[in-house]
Amino acid sequence: MGKGVIIAMTREEAEDAIISIMKDKKFGKSGNSIVVEEFLEGPEVSVLSFTDGKVVVPMISSMDHKRAGDNDTGLNTGGMGTVAPNPYYTESVAKECMEKIFLPTINAMNAEGRTFKGCLYFGLMITKDGPKVIEYNCRFGDPETQVVLPLLKSDLFTIMKATTDGTLAQTEVEFADKNAACVIMASEGYPVSYEKGYEITIPEDIADCVFVAGAKCEDGKLLTSGGRVLGVTAIADTLQEAIDSSYKMVEQIRFDNAFYRHDIGQRALKAKE
Ligand code: GLY
């Protein structure tokens, strides 16, 4: 559920959305065809997983924050921040997902002769009727990866090789028993239109925690060149500490027209109460 998705709360909003996408071409040619889906309600869970086409090994769960504004307001984006693990992904939800979603997915792909090996992304919503799939991606997620891979203790290359060799069941996949938070700094106006070309300054002592995305190097300077400019990840023993530490770093990074959500992880914190 990324860019180009409009969540309509009323029929009128749905009709306006169709006009803006298909007639006014809000998303350009991408709006030549649209998909209308069931309205699902509930917390979102992202589960990136390794698969060799035989078994599915879920990575630590995470929670994306898709809306552009605080308190889940504004347009949907590619993701404005993440936390891991996701408190809504309990052991019983994980078991249900494995039985009803993960294994049936790879089995169906095998049956179609399209065995999938690598990283399979399950975008889930935990509804009152149980977990439902919002989207699949055959790739790592962004900004989920920024909180998931820093918590991986096992060797990523060994695991990825096992996905292609078909030996994933015998391969160790272990995650740290810690929490991670990532806050995305974006260009004001994203995901619709925004200005680019502003110089970014990142203090050297926090550079290792910054994942640069929508930026380019020009004449030795780092300049903004995209909507989601960079993500700042912190790892800590508790979720609160990880969130605080990530925001502390965000406040030290500068570029004109920067904006970010101020509530990354708040829903997860409440769920833990
Ligand atoms: N964060 C959503 C995605 O990677 O598609």
Residues whose N, C-alpha, C, O or C-beta is under 5 A from the ligand:
A	BS01	LIG	G2 D64 G78 G79 F140 G141 D142 P143
